[in-house]
Amino acid sequence: MKKLLAEFIGTFWLVLGGCGSAVLAAGIPELGIGFAGVALAFGLTVLSGAYALGHISGAHFNPAVSIGLWMGGRFDGKELPGYIISQVLGGIAGAGVLYLIASGTADFSLGGFAANGFGELSPMGYDMTSALVTEVVMTFMFLIVILGATHKNASPGFAGLAIGLALTLIHLISIPVTNTSVNPARSTSQALFVGGEHLGQLWLFWVAPIIGAILAGLVYKFMAPNND
């Protein structure tokens, strides 16, 4: 239960911090942080969460990460259902708190609520193929960094920094394409509040990150088994 609570809190923080920066701070005239600031915010939530909670649960905060670590031989498959449920619930809780905060203005409009999408729902109009490739490749590279940074032969103490910076870079690349998911829990939490076509497209933001994570787990396990 301590591990599941840590995953709940960490995913809550990721959604509140990352999506919160997009919803509350990105679009403020003259003072807005812009998409680069949002990218940094997502990286900072994972970086801070990793150091705060990593010693309890491993700081996955993402169903794709849990699946990728399992495929890479770093995580017990028996724990997957509990981790994924805790992550999704934590993301929904984070989105709920964000909604309560954001709706506290007279001119509140839900809009896209930092949800993910392709086609008309893509920030720059990228189609489904572009979204699928982006999410698979970005998640693949995210898991490669995670598996490498947490390998027993890696430099101790720097995993959180490497992972947080990798997520920042991933957002800098892919926000224009899909608003960046690489995390099914993060996508689910926002789509549930926005509804409509965002829910209709949610399948891609589960399928693509999981494919990328599975591929990364297999590739890294081949390149550098943890028992080497």
N, CA, C and O of each residue as an XYZ file, in Angstrom:
912
protein
N       0.817     -1.212      0.000
C       0.000      0.000      0.000
C       0.851      1.262      0.000
O       0.455      2.279     -0.569
N       2.029      1.201      0.642
C       2.904      2.371      0.633
C       3.385      2.681     -0.780
O       3.463      3.843     -1.178
N       3.707      1.625     -1.535
C       4.137      1.822     -2.925
C       2.999      2.417     -3.753
O       3.215      3.342     -4.535
N       1.791      1.885     -3.580
C       0.656      2.357     -4.371
C       0.306      3.798     -4.013
O      -0.060      4.585     -4.887
N       0.416      4.145     -2.741
C       0.167      5.530     -2.333
C       1.207      6.463     -2.939
O       0.881      7.566     -3.378
N       2.461      6.017     -2.960
C       3.522      6.833     -3.562
C       3.260      7.049     -5.044
O       3.475      8.147     -5.557
N       2.794      6.007     -5.745
C       2.489      6.153     -7.169
C       1.299      7.079     -7.386
O       1.272      7.854     -8.342
N       0.324      6.996     -6.500
C      -0.838      7.891     -6.571
C      -0.390      9.343     -6.409
O      -0.756     10.205     -7.208
N       0.395      9.605     -5.382
C       0.841     10.973     -5.107
C       1.740     11.492     -6.231
O       1.612     12.642     -6.652
N       2.641     10.649     -6.710
C       3.556     11.080     -7.762
C       2.840     11.411     -9.057
O       3.176     12.398     -9.712
N       1.853     10.599     -9.440
C       1.099     10.871    -10.666
C       0.189     12.077    -10.477
O      -0.004     12.865    -11.402
N      -0.363     12.218     -9.290
C      -1.137     13.422     -8.935
C      -0.282     14.671     -9.149
O      -0.745     15.649     -9.735
N       0.953     14.637     -8.678
C       1.854     15.778     -8.784
C       2.236     16.054    -10.227
O       2.335     17.209    -10.642
N       2.449     14.986    -10.992
C       2.816     15.149    -12.395
C       1.699     15.854    -13.167
O       1.960     16.786    -13.928
N       0.457     15.409    -12.971
C      -0.664     16.020    -13.683
C      -0.923     17.434    -13.185
O      -1.132     18.347    -13.985
N      -0.912     17.619    -11.882
C      -1.182     18.957    -11.344
C      -0.087     19.940    -11.762
O      -0.377     21.073    -12.145
N       1.165     19.504    -11.687
C       2.266     20.397    -12.036
C       2.419     20.604    -13.524
O       2.557     21.738    -13.983
N       2.396     19.519    -14.288
C       2.601     19.634    -15.729
C       1.403     20.220    -16.449
O       1.518     21.237    -17.133
N       0.246     19.578    -16.296
C      -0.956     20.101    -16.944
C      -1.389     21.426    -16.324
O      -1.943     22.288    -17.006
N      -1.131     21.580    -15.030
C      -1.471     22.845    -14.378
C      -0.706     24.011    -14.957
O      -1.254     25.103    -15.111
N       0.562     23.792    -15.280
C       1.345     24.872    -15.879
C       0.778     25.258    -17.240
O       0.788     26.432    -17.610
N       0.280     24.266    -17.989
C      -0.301     24.538    -19.306
C      -1.631     25.278    -19.185
O      -1.890     26.229    -19.922
N      -2.464     24.839    -18.256
C      -3.800     25.417    -18.125
C      -3.761     26.788    -17.456
O      -4.468     27.702    -17.881
N      -2.947     26.941    -16.417
C      -2.980     28.154    -15.604
C      -1.967     29.209    -16.015
O      -2.222     30.403    -15.854
N      -0.819     28.791    -16.546
C       0.282     29.745    -16.714
C       0.775     29.936    -18.136
O       1.423     30.942    -18.424
N       0.491     29.010    -19.031
C       1.109     29.081    -20.364
C       0.593     30.233    -21.200
O       1.357     30.844    -21.948
N      -0.695     30.541    -21.087
C      -1.280     31.506    -22.009
C      -1.478     32.906    -21.464
O      -2.158     33.713    -22.099
N      -0.912     33.221    -20.318
C      -1.083     34.565    -19.760
C      -0.358     35.578    -20.638
O       0.841     35.431    -20.871
N      -1.054     36.604    -21.131
C      -0.393     37.598    -21.985
C       0.819     38.223    -21.299
O       0.740     38.662    -20.152
N       1.921     38.256    -22.009
C       3.185     38.862    -21.586
C       3.882     38.120    -20.460
O       5.112     38.093    -20.406
N       3.115     37.518    -19.561
C       3.720     36.837    -18.414
C       3.695     35.320    -18.564
O       4.244     34.614    -17.718
N       3.068     34.801    -19.628
C       2.915     33.359    -19.795
C       4.245     32.645    -19.964
O       5.194     33.209    -20.509
N       4.314     31.411    -19.499
C       5.564     30.648    -19.575
C       5.760     29.982    -20.929
O       6.862     29.525    -21.232
N       4.711     29.916    -21.754
C       4.841     29.321    -23.081
C       5.026     27.816    -23.035
O       5.065     27.214    -21.962
N       5.139     27.210    -24.225
C       5.226     25.745    -24.254
C       6.562     25.254    -23.712
O       6.645     24.135    -23.206
N       7.623     26.082    -23.810
C       8.909     25.678    -23.242
C       8.816     25.604    -21.720
O       9.414     24.728    -21.095
N       8.073     26.516    -21.139
C       7.868     26.480    -19.701
C       7.056     25.277    -19.268
O       7.314     24.692    -18.216
N       6.075     24.906    -20.079
C       5.274     23.716    -19.783
C       6.151     22.466    -19.848
O       6.048     21.578    -19.002
N       7.012     22.412    -20.861
C       7.929     21.277    -20.987
C       8.806     21.153    -19.747
O       9.006     20.059    -19.220
N       9.320     22.278    -19.293
C      10.160     22.273    -18.094
C       9.357     21.849    -16.864
O       9.866     21.135    -16.001
N       8.112     22.289    -16.790
C       7.280     21.946    -15.638
C       7.068     20.437    -15.552
O       7.149     19.864    -14.466
N       6.800     19.790    -16.679
C       6.641     18.332    -16.657
C       7.933     17.659    -16.197
O       7.900     16.722    -15.399
N       9.065     18.139    -16.700
C      10.337     17.573    -16.275
C      10.584     17.756    -14.791
O      11.096     16.856    -14.125
N      10.221     18.923    -14.270
C      10.445     19.210    -12.854
C       9.556     18.357    -11.950
O       9.972     17.972    -10.858
N       8.333     18.060    -12.399
C       7.472     17.223    -11.559
C       8.059     15.821    -11.427
O       8.056     15.240    -10.342
N       8.567     15.277    -12.545
C       9.157     13.937    -12.479
C      10.464     13.958    -11.699
O      10.730     13.055    -10.906
N      11.271     14.974    -11.918
C      12.550     15.076    -11.200
C      12.311     15.149     -9.691
O      12.913     14.397     -8.925
N      11.435     16.056     -9.273
C      11.183     16.214     -7.835
C      10.484     14.990     -7.262
O      10.788     14.561     -6.150
N       9.544     14.425     -8.023
C       8.848     13.232     -7.545
C       9.764     12.030     -7.427
O       9.608     11.207     -6.525
N      10.727     11.929     -8.346
C      11.656     10.796     -8.302
C      12.493     10.815     -7.036
O      12.682      9.782     -6.394
N      12.995     11.989     -6.676
C      13.818     12.082     -5.470
C      12.985     11.976     -4.196
O      13.474     11.503     -3.170
N      11.739     12.411     -4.256
C      10.890     12.350     -3.070
C      10.317     10.962     -2.823
O      10.191     10.541     -1.673
N       9.968     10.246     -3.889
C       9.213      9.002     -3.752
C       9.884      7.780     -4.368
O       9.406      6.658     -4.204
N      10.992      7.997     -5.077
C      11.641      6.892     -5.759
C      12.072      5.769     -4.839
O      12.030      4.604     -5.233
N      12.485      6.088     -3.628
C      12.943      5.059     -2.700
C      11.786      4.233     -2.141
O      12.001      3.196     -1.513
N      10.557      4.700     -2.375
C       9.387      3.955     -1.893
C       8.836      3.043     -2.981
O       8.646      1.848     -2.757
N       8.579      3.612     -4.167
C       7.894      2.848     -5.214
C       8.686      2.706     -6.505
O       8.281      1.965     -7.401
N       9.797      3.400     -6.610
C      10.530      3.429     -7.867
C      10.161      4.612     -8.735
O      10.796      4.848     -9.763
N       9.126      5.372     -8.331
C       8.722      6.609     -9.009
C       8.422      6.391    -10.489
O       9.035      7.016    -11.354
N       7.475      5.499    -10.770
C       7.072      5.276    -12.153
C       6.147      6.392    -12.640
O       6.430      7.040    -13.648
N       5.043      6.615    -11.925
C       4.063      7.674    -12.208
C       3.490      7.575    -13.624
O       3.049      8.582    -14.177
N       3.490      6.393    -14.212
C       3.167      6.271    -15.625
C       2.995      4.783    -15.957
O       3.943      4.016    -15.792
N       1.817      4.355    -16.418
C       1.641      2.943    -16.764
C       2.646      2.430    -17.796
O       3.085      1.283    -17.719
N       3.008      3.271    -18.753
C       3.977      2.851    -19.768
C       5.340      2.581    -19.153
O       6.038      1.655    -19.567
N       5.721      3.378    -18.173
C       7.003      3.172    -17.491
C       6.982      1.851    -16.731
O       7.946      1.087    -16.782
N       5.897      1.584    -16.034
C       5.794      0.316    -15.303
C       5.881     -0.871    -16.252
O       6.560     -1.856    -15.961
N       5.197     -0.778    -17.383
C       5.212     -1.872    -18.355
C       6.593     -2.016    -18.979
O       7.069     -3.134    -19.172
N       7.241     -0.902    -19.297
C       8.578     -0.951    -19.875
C       9.599     -1.538    -18.920
O      10.461     -2.313    -19.332
N       9.510     -1.176    -17.644
C      10.423     -1.739    -16.645
C      10.170     -3.226    -16.454
O      11.105     -3.996    -16.237
N       8.919     -3.627    -16.532
C       8.596     -5.055    -16.450
C       9.192     -5.812    -17.638
O       9.785     -6.877    -17.467
N       9.033     -5.259    -18.836
C       9.598     -5.909    -20.015
C      11.126     -5.938    -19.964
O      11.753     -6.842    -20.517
N      11.715     -4.957    -19.307
C      13.170     -4.910    -19.173
C      13.711     -5.742    -18.028
O      14.915     -5.740    -17.775
N      12.839     -6.450    -17.333
C      13.269     -7.306    -16.237
C      13.561     -6.584    -14.949
O      14.276     -7.105    -14.093
N      13.015     -5.376    -14.793
C      13.288     -4.579    -13.590
C      12.105     -4.491    -12.636
O      12.225     -3.881    -11.574
N      10.981     -5.077    -12.982
C       9.769     -4.876    -12.200
C       8.943     -6.155    -12.227
O       8.821     -6.804    -13.266
N       8.383     -6.509    -11.087
C       7.582     -7.719    -10.952
C       6.216     -7.505    -11.594
O       5.488     -6.584    -11.225
N       5.874     -8.352    -12.550
C       4.601     -8.228    -13.246
C       3.393     -8.330    -12.336
O       2.326     -7.813    -12.666
N       3.541     -8.992    -11.190
C       2.423     -9.110    -10.260
C       1.985     -7.756     -9.711
O       0.843     -7.594     -9.281
N       2.895     -6.786     -9.727
C       2.589     -5.462     -9.193
C       1.989     -4.520    -10.233
O       1.535     -3.428     -9.890
N       1.983     -4.929    -11.493
C       1.506     -4.047    -12.558
C       0.069     -3.551    -12.358
O      -0.159     -2.345    -12.441
N      -0.910     -4.427    -12.098
C      -2.281     -3.922    -11.974
C      -2.436     -2.857    -10.895
O      -3.083     -1.835    -11.120
N      -1.849     -3.088     -9.729
C      -1.956     -2.113     -8.651
C      -1.303     -0.798     -9.001
O      -1.855      0.265     -8.717
N      -0.137     -0.853     -9.612
C       0.566      0.369    -10.012
C      -0.250      1.158    -11.021
O      -0.414      2.370    -10.879
N      -0.764      0.475    -12.044
C      -1.497      1.172    -13.101
C      -2.774      1.809    -12.559
O      -3.091      2.950    -12.893
N      -3.496      1.082    -11.732
C      -4.715      1.648    -11.138
C      -4.385      2.867    -10.283
O      -5.079      3.881    -10.362
N      -3.339      2.784     -9.469
C      -2.952      3.912     -8.616
C      -2.534      5.115     -9.448
O      -2.850      6.255     -9.106
N      -1.829      4.859    -10.534
C      -1.389      5.957    -11.399
C      -2.570      6.650    -12.069
O      -2.623      7.879    -12.122
N      -3.506      5.875    -12.574
C      -4.674      6.466    -13.226
C      -5.512      7.258    -12.219
O      -5.961      8.365    -12.520
N      -5.721      6.705    -11.045
C      -6.490      7.412    -10.021
C      -5.771      8.675     -9.560
O      -6.409      9.702     -9.332
N      -4.452      8.607     -9.421
C      -3.692      9.788     -9.045
C      -3.790     10.872    -10.096
O      -3.920     12.051     -9.766
N      -3.730     10.480    -11.375
C      -3.874     11.453    -12.452
C      -5.242     12.109    -12.444
O      -5.353     13.321    -12.630
N      -6.285     11.317    -12.230
C      -7.647     11.873    -12.182
C      -7.782     12.839    -11.016
O      -8.399     13.896    -11.151
N      -7.209     12.482     -9.873
C      -7.257     13.378     -8.713
C      -6.534     14.690     -9.008
O      -7.007     15.762     -8.633
N      -5.381     14.601     -9.684
C      -4.650     15.814    -10.049
C      -5.454     16.691    -10.990
O      -5.481     17.912    -10.836
N      -6.114     16.070    -11.970
C      -6.950     16.828    -12.894
C      -8.143     17.447    -12.181
O      -8.574     18.552    -12.512
N      -8.677     16.718    -11.190
C      -9.804     17.250    -10.429
C      -9.434     18.487     -9.643
O     -10.178     19.467     -9.644
N      -8.294     18.458     -8.969
C      -7.836     19.635     -8.230
C      -7.548     20.784     -9.192
O      -7.873     21.936     -8.904
N      -6.939     20.470    -10.338
C      -6.664     21.504    -11.332
C      -7.957     22.137    -11.825
O      -8.022     23.353    -12.007
N      -8.981     21.328    -12.041
C     -10.273     21.864    -12.481
C     -10.860     22.809    -11.432
O     -11.373     23.876    -11.769
N     -10.781     22.413    -10.157
C     -11.308     23.267     -9.088
C     -10.591     24.617     -9.056
O     -11.219     25.654     -8.840
N      -9.278     24.600     -9.271
C      -8.509     25.850     -9.276
C      -8.840     26.680    -10.511
O      -9.141     27.869    -10.409
N      -8.783     26.042    -11.679
C      -8.958     26.769    -12.940
C     -10.356     27.351    -13.085
O     -10.523     28.402    -13.703
N     -11.355     26.691    -12.530
C     -12.733     27.161    -12.673
C     -13.073     28.294    -11.710
O     -14.224     28.724    -11.639
N     -12.082     28.778    -10.973
C     -12.329     29.819     -9.991
C     -12.290     31.233    -10.543
O     -12.216     32.187     -9.768
N     -12.336     31.395    -11.859
C     -12.378     32.727    -12.469
C     -13.704     32.909    -13.188
O     -14.324     31.945    -13.636
N     -14.130     34.170    -13.290
C     -15.432     34.459    -13.892
C     -15.475     34.098    -15.369
O     -16.530     33.735    -15.889
N     -14.341     34.194    -16.045
C     -14.313     33.918    -17.486
C     -13.765     32.532    -17.804
O     -13.197     32.321    -18.875
N     -13.930     31.585    -16.882
C     -13.383     30.248    -17.076
C     -13.995     29.557    -18.274
O     -15.208     29.596    -18.479
N     -13.141     28.922    -19.066
C     -13.568     28.073    -20.168
C     -12.699     26.822    -20.145
O     -11.473     26.927    -20.120
N     -13.303     25.657    -20.153
C     -12.542     24.415    -20.032
C     -11.574     24.238    -21.197
O     -10.433     23.823    -20.995
N     -12.014     24.544    -22.401
C     -11.155     24.402    -23.574
C     -10.628     22.992    -23.702
O     -11.342     22.021    -23.448
N      -9.372     22.885    -24.097
C      -8.760     21.568    -24.247
C      -8.241     20.998    -22.957
O      -7.959     19.801    -22.895
N      -8.101     21.809    -21.908
C      -7.686     21.369    -20.575
C      -6.391     20.552    -20.628
O      -6.219     19.591    -19.878
N      -5.478     20.954    -21.533
C      -4.170     20.290    -21.697
C      -4.286     18.833    -22.102
O      -3.381     18.039    -21.846
N      -5.411     18.472    -22.743
C      -5.603     17.089    -23.186
C      -4.785     16.812    -24.440
O      -4.316     17.732    -25.111
N      -4.625     15.542    -24.740
C      -3.856     15.121    -25.917
C      -4.788     14.857    -27.098
O      -5.969     14.560    -26.917
N      -4.240     14.969    -28.310
C      -5.063     14.689    -29.471
C      -4.282     14.765    -30.765
O      -3.124     15.181    -30.792
N      -4.938     14.357    -31.836
C      -4.347     14.444    -33.169
C      -5.402     15.007    -34.111
O      -6.560     15.164    -33.725
N      -5.008     15.310    -35.340
C      -5.946     15.921    -36.274
C      -6.358     17.295    -35.792
O      -5.508     18.135    -35.498
N      -7.641     17.526    -35.709
C      -8.139     18.825    -35.252
C      -7.788     19.099    -33.793
O      -7.797     20.253    -33.363
N      -7.481     18.061    -33.034
C      -7.150     18.232    -31.619
C      -5.651     18.361    -31.372
O      -5.225     18.577    -30.238
N      -4.855     18.229    -32.424
C      -3.410     18.450    -32.322
C      -3.136     19.947    -32.269
O      -3.758     20.699    -33.020
N      -2.227     20.409    -31.408
C      -1.930     21.844    -31.354
C      -1.576     22.447    -32.703
O      -1.903     23.604    -32.967
N      -0.910     21.678    -33.563
C      -0.511     22.188    -34.877
C      -1.113     21.384    -36.019
O      -0.626     21.452    -37.148
N      -2.163     20.624    -35.740
C      -2.891     19.929    -36.779
C      -2.241     18.676    -37.337
O      -2.532     18.300    -38.472
N      -1.374     18.018    -36.583
C      -0.721     16.798    -37.068
C      -1.710     15.630    -37.091
O      -2.572     15.516    -36.220
N      -1.572     14.767    -38.098
C      -2.528     13.682    -38.277
C      -2.220     12.492    -37.368
O      -1.267     12.521    -36.589
N      -3.047     11.440    -37.480
C      -2.943     10.284    -36.598
C      -1.608      9.563    -36.758
O      -1.031      9.101    -35.774
N      -1.118      9.463    -37.986
C       0.160      8.785    -38.208
C       1.292      9.514    -37.496
O       2.118      8.895    -36.826
N       1.319     10.827    -37.649
C       2.355     11.616    -36.966
C       2.261     11.448    -35.458
O       3.276     11.321    -34.774
N       1.033     11.450    -34.945
C       0.836     11.292    -33.506
C       1.294      9.922    -33.036
O       1.960      9.804    -32.008
N       0.939      8.891    -33.784
C       1.301      7.528    -33.409
C       2.820      7.352    -33.393
O       3.379      6.826    -32.432
N       3.482      7.796    -34.463
C       4.942      7.678    -34.525
C       5.596      8.467    -33.401
O       6.515      7.980    -32.744
N       5.122      9.679    -33.186
C       5.688     10.533    -32.138
C       5.590      9.877    -30.769
O       6.573      9.820    -30.031
N       4.414      9.385    -30.434
C       4.206      8.820    -29.102
C       4.982      7.519    -28.899
O       5.497      7.269    -27.809
N       5.067      6.693    -29.938
C       5.848      5.458    -29.819
C       7.327      5.784    -29.626
O       7.968      5.259    -28.716
N       7.862      6.645    -30.476
C       9.301      6.947    -30.434
C       9.676      7.704    -29.163
O      10.691      7.398    -28.536
N       8.872      8.682    -28.781
C       9.194      9.454    -27.571
C       9.139      8.579    -26.320
O       9.976      8.712    -25.426
N       8.151      7.683    -26.260
C       8.079      6.785    -25.105
C       9.231      5.796    -25.126
O       9.800      5.478    -24.082
N       9.576      5.308    -26.309
C      10.729      4.409    -26.441
C      11.981      5.069    -25.878
O      12.692      4.463    -25.076
N      12.255      6.289    -26.283
C      13.461      6.969    -25.812
C      13.382      7.293    -24.316
O      14.392      7.242    -23.614
N      12.190      7.624    -23.836
C      12.019      7.893    -22.412
C      12.378      6.656    -21.595
O      13.063      6.753    -20.577
N      11.913      5.500    -22.045
C      12.225      4.259    -21.322
C      13.692      3.878    -21.463
O      14.271      3.326    -20.527
N      14.303      4.155    -22.600
C      15.733      3.891    -22.749
C      16.516      4.700    -21.721
O      17.438      4.182    -21.090
N      16.152      5.964    -21.554
C      16.819      6.804    -20.556
C      16.568      6.263    -19.147
O      17.494      6.178    -18.341
N      15.326      5.901    -18.851
C      14.991      5.398    -17.514
C      15.744      4.108    -17.218
O      16.338      3.964    -16.150
N      15.722      3.181    -18.151
C      16.406      1.903    -17.947
C      17.912      2.092    -17.818
O      18.564      1.399    -17.037
N      18.460      3.027    -18.580
C      19.891      3.277    -18.481
C      20.273      4.000    -17.213
O      21.259      3.643    -16.568
N      19.503      5.018    -16.842
C      19.831      5.827    -15.666
C      19.666      5.055    -14.362
O      20.300      5.379    -13.358
N      18.805      4.025    -14.380
C      18.570      3.244    -13.163
C      19.296      1.902    -13.180
O      19.120      1.096    -12.267
N      20.105      1.654    -14.203
C      20.880      0.413    -14.269
C      21.863      0.362    -13.111
O      22.348      1.399    -12.658
N      22.153     -0.824    -12.638
C      23.035     -0.951    -11.472
C      24.446     -0.440    -11.739
O      25.184     -0.138    -10.801
N      24.827     -0.341    -13.017
C      26.154      0.170    -13.354
C      26.175      1.665    -13.650
O      27.233      2.232    -13.925
N      25.012      2.300    -13.593
C      24.942      3.740    -13.856
C      25.444      4.528    -12.654
O      25.530      3.997    -11.546
N      25.775      5.795    -12.877
C      26.231      6.663    -11.789
C      25.113      6.839    -10.770
O      24.025      7.289    -11.130
N      25.349      6.500     -9.527
C      24.289      6.588     -8.520
C      23.921      8.042     -8.221
O      24.776      8.927     -8.232
N      22.645      8.268     -7.955
C      22.189      9.580     -7.528
C      21.762     10.519     -8.630
O      21.193     11.574     -8.348
N      22.021     10.164     -9.894
C      21.706     11.080    -10.982
C      20.506     10.636    -11.811
O      20.154     11.310    -12.779
N      19.879      9.537    -11.463
C      18.784      9.014    -12.276
C      17.640     10.014    -12.394
O      17.135     10.246    -13.493
N      17.231     10.603    -11.292
C      16.117     11.550    -11.313
C      16.387     12.735    -12.213
O      15.495     13.201    -12.922
N      17.612     13.221    -12.186
C      17.981     14.364    -13.030
C      17.917     13.994    -14.506
O      17.356     14.740    -15.308
N      18.484     12.857    -14.867
C      18.475     12.421    -16.260
C      17.052     12.192    -16.759
O      16.717     12.578    -17.879
N      16.227     11.575    -15.947
C      14.857     11.265    -16.346
C      14.035     12.545    -16.483
O      13.276     12.695    -17.440
N      14.182     13.460    -15.537
C      13.450     14.720    -15.607
C      13.835     15.549    -16.826
O      12.969     16.123    -17.485
N      15.123     15.614    -17.129
C      15.578     16.361    -18.307
C      15.121     15.687    -19.594
O      14.785     16.364    -20.565
N      15.106     14.349    -19.606
C      14.625     13.636    -20.787
C      13.158     13.947    -21.054
O      12.762     14.141    -22.203
N      12.347     13.995    -19.990
C      10.928     14.299    -20.178
C      10.747     15.738    -20.654
O       9.851     16.018    -21.451
N      11.589     16.649    -20.174
C      11.537     18.027    -20.660
C      11.823     18.078    -22.156
O      11.095     18.730    -22.905
N      12.866     17.403    -22.591
C      13.215     17.371    -24.013
C      12.095     16.753    -24.841
O      11.765     17.256    -25.915
N      11.514     15.675    -24.350
C      10.420     15.019    -25.066
C       9.262     15.997    -25.285
O       8.674     16.030    -26.366
N       8.937     16.787    -24.269
C       7.864     17.775    -24.413
C       8.244     18.884    -25.387
O       7.401     19.350    -26.153
N       9.488     19.306    -25.366
C       9.919     20.338    -26.309
C       9.756     19.862    -27.751
O       9.455     20.660    -28.639
N       9.954     18.576    -27.982
C       9.813     18.019    -29.328
C       8.350     17.830    -29.704
O       7.948     18.172    -30.817
N       7.554     17.293    -28.794
C       6.259     16.732    -29.197
C       5.022     17.496    -28.753
O       3.916     17.108    -29.132
N       5.147     18.552    -27.979
C       3.960     19.345    -27.643
C       3.229     19.816    -28.897
O       2.002     19.732    -28.930
N       3.918     20.307    -29.936
C       3.191     20.748    -31.131
C       2.427     19.633    -31.844
O       1.458     19.900    -32.555
N       2.856     18.397    -31.656
C       2.245     17.275    -32.377
C       1.023     16.737    -31.648
O      -0.059     16.665    -32.231
N       1.177     16.357    -30.383
C       0.089     15.705    -29.642
C      -0.224     16.373    -28.308
O      -1.099     15.907    -27.578
N       0.461     17.432    -27.984
C       0.426     18.019    -26.637
C       1.168     17.125    -25.649
O       1.079     17.327    -24.438
N       1.879     16.164    -26.150
C       2.732     15.221    -25.430
C       1.990     14.404    -24.383
O       1.496     14.925    -23.383
N       1.933     13.117    -24.648
C       1.432     12.185    -23.646
C       2.602     11.401    -23.065
O       3.095     11.731    -21.986
N       3.048     10.370    -23.769
C       4.001      9.350    -23.300
C       3.592      8.798    -21.935
O       4.405      8.203    -21.228
N       2.331      8.999    -21.574
C       1.845      8.605    -20.256
C       0.329      8.423    -20.311
O      -0.406      9.410    -20.288
N      -0.151      7.183    -20.382
C      -1.594      6.955    -20.481
C      -2.400      7.510    -19.307
O      -3.543      7.929    -19.494
N      -1.837      7.521    -18.120
C      -2.567      8.054    -16.965
C      -2.780      9.550    -17.112
O      -3.862     10.058    -16.815
N      -1.762     10.254    -17.565
C      -1.871     11.704    -17.784
C      -2.916     12.009    -18.865
O      -3.689     12.958    -18.732
N      -2.936     11.209    -19.928
C      -3.904     11.428    -21.005
C      -5.322     11.132    -20.542
O      -6.253     11.866    -20.872
N      -5.487     10.063    -19.781
C      -6.815      9.679    -19.309
C      -7.407     10.736    -18.400
O      -8.586     11.073    -18.516
N      -6.599     11.259    -17.500
C      -7.110     12.223    -16.520
C      -7.678     13.458    -17.197
O      -8.725     13.956    -16.783
N      -7.013     13.962    -18.226
C      -7.490     15.177    -18.885
C      -8.665     14.878    -19.810
O      -9.614     15.659    -19.878
N      -8.610     13.743    -20.530
C      -9.685     13.396    -21.465
C     -11.014     13.193    -20.744
O     -12.068     13.526    -21.288
N     -10.977     12.655    -19.536
C     -12.207     12.431    -18.780
C     -12.917     13.742    -18.472
O     -14.146     13.781    -18.421
N     -12.164     14.808    -18.266
C     -12.777     16.103    -17.955
C     -13.254     16.811    -19.223
O     -14.284     17.484    -19.211
N     -12.506     16.659    -20.313
C     -12.870     17.340    -21.546
C     -13.972     16.582    -22.280
O     -14.897     17.193    -22.815
N     -13.876     15.248    -22.307
C     -14.869     14.421    -22.960
C     -14.826     14.544    -24.476
O     -13.811     14.944    -25.045
N     -15.925     14.202    -25.122
C     -16.050     14.340    -26.563
C     -15.001     13.563    -27.329
O     -14.690     12.421    -26.991
N     -14.456     14.189    -28.366
C     -13.508     13.523    -29.242
C     -12.194     13.223    -28.539
O     -11.475     12.311    -28.947
N     -11.866     13.968    -27.499
C     -10.660     13.655    -26.734
C     -10.754     12.250    -26.147
O      -9.768     11.513    -26.129
N     -11.934     11.883    -25.670
C     -12.127     10.515    -25.188
C     -12.078      9.525    -26.347
O     -11.570      8.413    -26.199
N     -12.608      9.931    -27.502
C     -12.583      9.065    -28.666
C     -11.180      8.766    -29.161
O     -10.936      7.708    -29.741
N     -10.255      9.694    -28.935
C      -8.872      9.513    -29.376
C      -7.967      8.947    -28.284
O      -6.778      8.723    -28.515
N      -8.519      8.718    -27.111
C      -7.696      8.298    -25.982
C      -6.993      6.972    -26.234
O      -5.914      6.736    -25.690
N      -7.580      6.110    -27.043
C      -6.973      4.803    -27.328
C      -5.528      4.939    -27.799
O      -4.664      4.153    -27.410
N      -5.267      5.955    -28.652
C      -3.917      6.107    -29.197
C      -2.910      6.411    -28.086
O      -1.753      5.995    -28.159
N      -3.350      7.131    -27.070
C      -2.440      7.546    -26.008
C      -2.297      6.498    -24.906
O      -1.627      6.723    -23.898
N      -2.934      5.362    -25.117
C      -2.627      4.141    -24.376
C      -1.783      3.204    -25.239
O      -0.750      2.696    -24.802
N      -2.235      2.990    -26.453
C      -1.574      2.007    -27.319
C      -0.154      2.415    -27.671
O       0.773      1.620    -27.517
N       0.031      3.652    -28.147
C       1.354      4.079    -28.617
C       2.406      4.097    -27.502
O       3.495      3.560    -27.706
N       2.130      4.690    -26.333
C       3.141      4.647    -25.271
C       3.475      3.227    -24.808
O       4.630      2.930    -24.503
N       2.478      2.359    -24.755
C       2.745      0.984    -24.322
C       3.618      0.258    -25.344
O       4.529     -0.480    -24.968
N       3.344      0.464    -26.635
C       4.196     -0.140    -27.667
C       5.635      0.353    -27.530
O       6.575     -0.442    -27.549
N       5.797      1.657    -27.392
C       7.141      2.220    -27.238
C       7.854      1.690    -26.011
O       9.054      1.417    -26.051
N       7.114      1.543    -24.918
C       7.711      1.048    -23.678
C       8.129     -0.414    -23.794
O       9.205     -0.792    -23.330
N       7.280     -1.238    -24.412
C       7.606     -2.653    -24.590
C       8.856     -2.811    -25.447
O       9.747     -3.592    -25.116
N       8.920     -2.073    -26.542
C      10.094     -2.139    -27.421
C      11.361     -1.718    -26.683
O      12.406     -2.354    -26.820
N      11.264     -0.651    -25.908
C      12.435     -0.182    -25.163
C      12.884     -1.208    -24.137
O      14.081     -1.446    -23.974
N      11.925     -1.818    -23.442
C      12.277     -2.832    -22.455
C      13.018     -3.995    -23.074
O      14.007     -4.478    -22.522
N      12.541     -4.445    -24.221
C      13.190     -5.565    -24.908
C      14.579     -5.178    -25.423
O      15.535     -5.941    -25.281
N      14.682     -4.002    -26.014
C      15.968     -3.561    -26.576
C      17.007     -3.364    -25.485
O      18.148     -3.803    -25.628
N      16.620     -2.702    -24.386
C      17.601     -2.431    -23.341
C      18.003     -3.702    -22.608
O      19.154     -3.854    -22.198
N      17.058     -4.609    -22.446
C      17.388     -5.871    -21.806
C      18.401     -6.647    -22.638
O      19.266     -7.333    -22.092
N      18.293     -6.536    -23.964
C      19.268     -7.168    -24.851
C      20.617     -6.482    -24.761
O      21.648     -7.152    -24.701
N      20.628     -5.153    -24.751
C      21.893     -4.402    -24.739
C      22.632     -4.488    -23.417
O      23.852     -4.645    -23.379
N      21.870     -4.382    -22.326
C      22.512     -4.317    -21.008
C      21.642     -4.985    -19.952
O      20.965     -4.293    -19.191
N      21.645     -6.309    -19.888
C      20.892     -6.970    -18.810
C      21.351     -6.458    -17.450
O      22.527     -6.152    -17.255
N      20.429     -6.371    -16.531
C      20.764     -5.795    -15.229
C      21.716     -6.657    -14.424
O      22.256     -6.206    -13.414
N      21.933     -7.912    -14.863
C      22.860     -8.785    -14.134
C      24.258     -8.761    -14.721
O      25.126     -9.524    -14.298
N      24.487     -7.862    -15.725
C      25.836     -7.744    -16.293
C      26.748     -6.959    -15.360
O      27.922     -6.758    -15.670
